[in-house]
Amino acid sequence: MAKDPTAGMTEAQRAYEAKRAAKAGVTLEKWMAQKQRAAVAAARAATPPPPPKKRGVLGRMLDRARGET
């Protein structure tokens, strides 16, 4: 079974989210799922990409031999 997305909410928070869901024309469960997906996407977009990895010893030596420093 899926966990209740409104389990940790107070009654006022639940009512507020229910109003927003009704305004958007979706059920509270769908609204909370959309909100969760948007939060995950925003968190993923906020994290910077990892720095490029340093080339291996052989690759660096070849670059230096070619004069690409």
C-alpha positions in Angstrom: 0.0 0.0 0.0 1.1 3.6 -0.7 1.9 5.9 2.2 -0.7 8.6 2.9 0.9 11.8 1.6 -1.1 13.9 4.1 -0.1 11.8 7.2 2.2 14.4 8.7 0.0 17.4 8.0 -2.2 19.3 10.4 -5.9 19.7 9.6 -5.4 23.3 8.5 -2.6 22.2 6.1 -4.7 19.4 4.7 -7.6 21.9 4.2 -5.3 24.3 2.4 -3.9 21.7 0.1 -7.5 20.4 -0.6 -8.6 23.9 -1.7 -5.6 24.1 -4.0 -6.3 20.7 -5.4 -10.0 21.6 -6.0 -8.9 24.8 -7.7 -6.6 22.8 -10.0 -9.4 20.3 -10.6 -7.6 17.2 -9.3 -7.9 15.0 -6.2 -5.9 15.7 -3.1 -3.8 12.6 -3.7 -3.0 13.5 -7.3 -2.2 17.1 -6.2 0.2 15.9 -3.5 1.9 13.5 -6.0 2.3 16.4 -8.4 3.7 18.6 -5.7 6.2 15.8 -4.6 7.3 15.3 -8.2 7.9 19.0 -8.7 9.9 19.2 -5.4 12.1 16.3 -6.6 12.6 17.9 -10.0 13.6 21.2 -8.4 16.0 19.5 -6.0 17.6 17.6 -8.9 17.9 20.9 -10.9 19.4 22.7 -8.0 22.3 20.3 -7.6 25.3 21.3 -9.7 26.7 18.7 -12.1 29.8 16.9 -10.8 33.2 18.3 -12.0 34.7 16.5 -14.9 37.1 13.7 -13.9 40.8 14.2 -14.3 42.3 12.3 -17.2 44.3 9.2 -16.5 48.1 9.1 -16.4 48.5 7.8 -19.9 46.1 10.3 -21.4 47.8 13.2 -19.7 51.2 12.0 -20.9 49.9 11.8 -24.4 48.4 15.3 -24.2 51.7 16.7 -22.9 53.6 14.9 -25.7 51.3 16.4 -28.3 51.7 19.9 -26.8 48.1 20.2 -25.7 49.0 20.9 -22.0 
